[in-house]
Amino acid sequence: MDFSDDAVALLDQDAVRIEDMKGGILGSFQAGVSANAIPGTKLLGLNRLWFQSGGHPEIRDFSGKTFLKLNKEDGWGFRMGQSTDGTRLLYDRYTRHVGLAQSLKEDALGLATMGMSADSQRSNGELVRVIDTTSGKQCFEWDSKTDLLVEGGYHADIDPSGKLVAILTQTNLSVYKLPEVCTAE
């Protein structure tokens, strides 16, 4: 479920339904829910939403028509921010990258402890990425393996205009200006 000042998107049985704040139907579509995936939605502006049900996320209109298929983001965590008009979307994700030897060691420990070895799943990095939801192109990327804050908090956000990104670390608050046109693939 997601809501904005103008609408709410909710899962009703196996369909996504979008309503205005008075309960009027703005649109709906079949979610295609699989047994192991709970659909995610995020309203983007007045007529589109970010939708994911197991596979790659998509930008859809309120009737379910897919405008854009997005790459699945690296890492975990579900912090997403957006510009007011929904044309810029920010992902703030935790990442874990280790060498082959460390990976094999962690896999062996996981097998020996029947998956109870939680230490091996701690993040060692954070990735903040902003994409343009009309083109799918990347506007910004920040990747850090140092000076990280604790997992679970919100460390980055995009301003309502979609022109600035703020990122908080243990020692700094940095603000970055985004390009007018996003060009990275």
N, C-alpha and C positions, 0 to 999 in steps of 0.2 A: 504494500500500500504506500502511496505517496500523495501529498497534497500541496497545493499552492494557494495563493490568494484567490484564485479563480476556479479551481477544479480539484477533484480528488480522483485518484485512480486506485481501484481495488480489485482483488481477485474474488470472483463469485463463481463457485464450483470450478469449472475449467476454463472460464472466460475472464478476460480483463474488461472491466467496465469503467468508463470515465464519466463522471457526473459534474455538473456545475454546483455551486454552493446552495442552490435551492432544490437539488435533487433531480434536476432535468438531465436526461441522458445526452452526453456529447458524442459518445461513440462506444463501441465494444468490439471485441474480437476473441476468437478462440485462442487460448494460451498455448495449447499443445503441451500440456504438462506431462512430463514423464514421472515415473514413480520415485525417482531419486533427485528431482530438481524442483525447487520452489521458484516460480518466476519472480524476477525483480523488475520493478518499474521506477522510473523517475520522470516526472513531468518536465518538459522542456518548452517553455514559452506557452503560447495559447493553443497550439494545435499539434504538438508532437510529443513523443516520449521515448526515453531510453528503455529498452526491454531486453531481458535476458532470461532464458529458460534452459539452462544446461549448456548450450553451445556458445557461440560468439554473440556478443551483444549487438543489438540492432537499433536504429532510429526508425520509429514507425509513426504514422499518423494515428489519429484516434479510432479509425476503422480497421487498423491493423496492417495497412499497406506499408511494406518495408521500403524506406528511402535509401538506407545506408547500412551496410554490414561493417562492424568495427572489429579490430583485432582484439583478442582476449588479452587483458593486461597481465603482466608478470606479477607474481607475488600474491599476497593476501591482505585482507582488510577491506572495508567497504566504505571508506570515506570518499564521498563525491561532492564536489561543489559545482556550481554553475552560474553563468551570467543570468541576469533577469530575463533576457529574451531567449535563453536556452541555446544560443549559438556556440557557446564555449562551455566545455565540460572538463572539470578537474578531477583526476584520480590521485589519491594519496595512498600508496601501497607499501607494505613491508616486504622486503625481499630477503632471500637467503641464497648466497652463492658460495660454494666451497669447492676445493679441489677434489680430484678423483680419489686420492688416498683418504681424505677426511670423509668423503661420501661413503666409501666402502666401509670404513670404521663405524660410522653411524648406522649404516644398514645392518651390519653384523650385531651391533649392540641392540638395535631394535628387534631383531630376530631372537636374540638371547633373552631379552626381557619381555617378549611377546607384545611389543609396541609400547611398553611403559616408559621408555626413555624419552621424556619430554624435552630435556635439555637440547637435544639435537635439532629441535624444531624452532629454536629461537632465531629471530631475524638478525641479520648482520648488515642490513642496509635499508634504505628507504628511497622510494622512487615517487616523484611528483611529476605528473604529465598532464598537459592541457591539450585537448583536441578541439577542432572546429567540427561541430555536429552537422554542418551542411555539406562539407567536403570530405570529412574523415581525416583530414590532414592534421599533423601534429604542429602545435604552436609553440610548445615549450616542454623542456624536460630537465629535471634536476635529479641527480642520482648521488647519494652520499652513503658512505660506509663509516663515517666518523661523526662525532658530536651529536649522536642520535638521542631523541627523547624516548620515553618508555612507550612500548606498544600499547595501542588502545586509545590513545588520545588523538585529538585533531591537531595536526601540526602545519597544515597548509590550507589556504582558501583562495578563492578568486573573488575579485570585487564585483559588485552588481553590473558594472558596465562591461565586464569581460576584458578590461585593458590592463589589469594589474594582478599579480599573484604575490601573496605573502607566505613566507615559510619561516617557521620557528624551529630553532635548534637549541641545544643546551646553552649556547653562548651568544646567539644572534637572532635578531628578527630581520630578515631580508625581504625587500620588496623588489619585484622584477616587473618591467614593462613588457607587455606582450606585443608582438607585431600586429599591424592592421590586417595583414593577409597571412594565413598559415600556409606554409609550403612544404614542410618536411613530410616524407612518406611514412 
